[in-house]
Amino acid sequence: MNFQELTQIWQQTDQAIESKSSLNRRLFKEASTSKIRSHLYEIKWTSYIQIIIGFFFFIFLLEFAMSHLAMLKFAIPAFVLIAITLFGVVLDSYQLFVYYSIQADDSIVQTQSRLEKLRQIETIDNLSLLVLIPLFVAPFAIVMAKAFLAVDLYSIFGMLINFTIGSAVVAIILTVLLIIYPNKKLKESIEFTRELKD
């Protein structure tokens, strides 16, 4: 059942006999909420995966930073990555919180408000790439090279600068693409609630 069919049911419900209206509305709201949440399936599972990866990456980074406290040139990049990882985990956790707060008992206005909140989180996430990608690349390369290859990438500092500049260009292109092509299913869900509100 797609959003257009649900909208038609809603319109038919408004024309139904008053005694049946309450039950019909309840069933419609449950079907609508279920449909909206299924449309947000990608947001839900992406958040879960990113939180799990972020958790294990955080543990690895914390151990690395603690074992290199005496060498700040390695500890500082690890702490930068920890901050970026925590930002991502917090944002994804909040996204899941908003996702699970969409309930059949809510009014259409409340559901619409939560969907708009998800859209705002997605916008923040997309725009943050402009800063996070360039900030992430050099510290990530430094930490991984030291942790797994025992190589000090500071000896090729010029290459790290080129990585950072290149990643800034990639971040701009990626952010523009994400703004031009936002999450289609989230957009459809928001438009559906707007139609119901109207």
Residue, then its C-alpha position, 0 to 999 in steps of 0.5 A: m500500500n503506497f501513500q496515495e492509496l492511504t490518502q484515498i482511504w483517509q478521504q473515504t474515512d472522512q466521508a464514512i458514517e460517524s459511528k465507524s469514523s473513530l475505528n477507521r481513523r485508528l486503523f488508518k493511523e496505525a497503517s500510516t505510521s507503519k508505512i511511514r516507518s517502513h519508508l524510513y527503514e534505511i535511516k534506521w538501519t544506517s544509524y544502527i550500523q554506524i553506531i556499532i562501527g562507531f562504538f568499536f572504532f571509539i574503543f580502538l582509538l581510545e586504546f591507541a590514544m592512551s598508549h601514545l600519550a607520551m607522543l602527542k603527534f599520534a595522540i592528538p590525531a587519535f583524540v580528533l578522531i574520537a571527537i568525530t566518532l562521538f559526534g557521529v554516534v550522538l547524531d545517529s542515536y538522536q536520529l534513532f530516538v526521533y525515529y522510534s518516537i513516531q507513534a500511531d497515537d501521535s497527531i499528524v502534526q506531531t508525526q510531521s514535526r518528527l519527520e521534519k526533525l529527521r530531515q533537519i538531522e539529515t541536513i546537519d549530517n550532510l553539511s557536517l561532511l564539509v568539515l568532518i571529511p577534511l578533518f578526518v582524513a589526515p588523522f585517520a591516515i596517521v593513526m592507521a599507519k602507526a597502528f597497523l604498519a608502524v609507519d610515521l606519516y609525518s615524514i611525508f607531511g606534504m602528502l598529508i596536506n594533499f590528502t586534506i586538500g583533496s578530501a575537502v574537494v570530495a567533501i564539497i562534491l559529496t555535500v552538494l550531491l546530498i543536498i541536490y538528491p536528499n533522502k527520497k523516502l523521507k521526502e515522500s513521508i513528509e509530503f504524505t503527512r502534509e497532505l493529511k494535515d491539509 
